[in-house]
Amino acid sequence: MAVGYSIAIYTIARVFITAFSFRSRVPFVPSSRASVIEIAKLLSIKAGDNVIDIGSGSGTLVCALARAFPKGGFTGIEINRMLILIATIRKSILRLGNVEFVAENAFNYDFSRFNKVCMYMTSDFNDKIMTFLEKQLPIDAIVVSSVFDFGKNFMEIHESEISVYNIVSSKNSKKLYLWIKKQ
Ligand SMILES: C[S@@+](CC[C@H](N)C(=O)[O-])C[C@H]1O[C@@H](n2cnc3c(N)ncnc32)[C@H](O)[C@@H]1O
């Protein structure tokens, strides 16, 4: 009975959160387990790394990475305050001291202290945010985008520097795009 109520409440909450998130033009869809594992490999996180998930949603990816790499620092930036609340509760339940969630529009944020970036947004969003990231990130910073490429303009200019990976799981197949900032 209790399990049934929990599933019903969770389902209703997901419907509301997804509906509200359409206002930001990038809907809330959490990363799958298969994606989390592959993103962690591509970011090759080490002690002292500063990692940010742009559009961190309910904190699925940030919390999974922070648990796996306790010596890294992790930030999730998210425009939807309801999702920030859920992510903060998740962080507390998991007792993660190396995570912070910031309620902010990514276009008003300074990314210069991060050397590892992940995002699961849209190509249009990526095209705009990559102009900021290209200027602000330190040399050798790694950016991984789930599902969507870095946007038409950015892809045209940086085509030779971008690697594409396929994640094939039992449910579907997705792409991950990787770019490393050079001189
Ligand atoms: C596909 S979800 C990503 C979920 C999360 N990164 C994960 O891997 O589980 C995209 C998120 O981006 C957020 N978002 C959309 N526009 C944003 C903006 N300008 N700044 C910050 N977050 C934004 C949405 O609210 C949504 O939760």
PDBQT file of the ligand as one rigid body, heavy atoms in Angstrom, charges set to zero:
ROOT
HETATM    1  C1  LIG A 201      17.620  17.360 -19.579  1.00  0.00    +0.000 C 
HETATM    2  S1  LIG A 201      17.586  18.119 -18.000  1.00  0.00    +0.000 S 
HETATM    3  C2  LIG A 201      19.193  17.666 -17.404  1.00  0.00    +0.000 C 
HETATM    4  C3  LIG A 201      19.181  16.773 -16.161  1.00  0.00    +0.000 C 
HETATM    5  C4  LIG A 201      20.514  16.501 -15.501  1.00  0.00    +0.000 C 
HETATM    6  N1  LIG A 201      21.616  17.209 -16.070  1.00  0.00    +0.000 N 
HETATM    7  C5  LIG A 201      20.840  15.021 -15.488  1.00  0.00    +0.000 C 
HETATM    8  O1  LIG A 201      21.787  14.659 -16.189  1.00  0.00    +0.000 OA
HETATM    9  O2  LIG A 201      20.151  14.251 -14.828  1.00  0.00    +0.000 OA
HETATM   10  C6  LIG A 201      17.836  19.851 -18.419  1.00  0.00    +0.000 C 
HETATM   11  C7  LIG A 201      17.676  20.810 -17.251  1.00  0.00    +0.000 C 
HETATM   12  O3  LIG A 201      18.157  22.102 -17.622  1.00  0.00    +0.000 OA
HETATM   13  C8  LIG A 201      17.426  23.077 -16.889  1.00  0.00    +0.000 C 
HETATM   14  N2  LIG A 201      17.620  24.394 -17.545  1.00  0.00    +0.000 N 
HETATM   15  C9  LIG A 201      17.018  24.846 -18.678  1.00  0.00    +0.000 A 
HETATM   16  N3  LIG A 201      17.460  26.074 -19.004  1.00  0.00    +0.000 NA
HETATM   17  C10 LIG A 201      18.380  26.413 -18.057  1.00  0.00    +0.000 A 
HETATM   18  C11 LIG A 201      19.205  27.559 -17.839  1.00  0.00    +0.000 A 
HETATM   19  N4  LIG A 201      19.172  28.621 -18.672  1.00  0.00    +0.000 N 
HETATM   20  N5  LIG A 201      20.043  27.567 -16.761  1.00  0.00    +0.000 NA
HETATM   21  C12 LIG A 201      20.079  26.522 -15.910  1.00  0.00    +0.000 A 
HETATM   22  N6  LIG A 201      19.314  25.404 -16.053  1.00  0.00    +0.000 NA
HETATM   23  C13 LIG A 201      18.488  25.325 -17.115  1.00  0.00    +0.000 A 
HETATM   24  C14 LIG A 201      15.995  22.534 -16.953  1.00  0.00    +0.000 C 
HETATM   25  O4  LIG A 201      15.193  23.077 -15.937  1.00  0.00    +0.000 OA
HETATM   26  C15 LIG A 201      16.231  21.008 -16.808  1.00  0.00    +0.000 C 
HETATM   27  O5  LIG A 201      16.090  20.587 -15.483  1.00  0.00    +0.000 OA
ENDROOT
TORSDOF 0
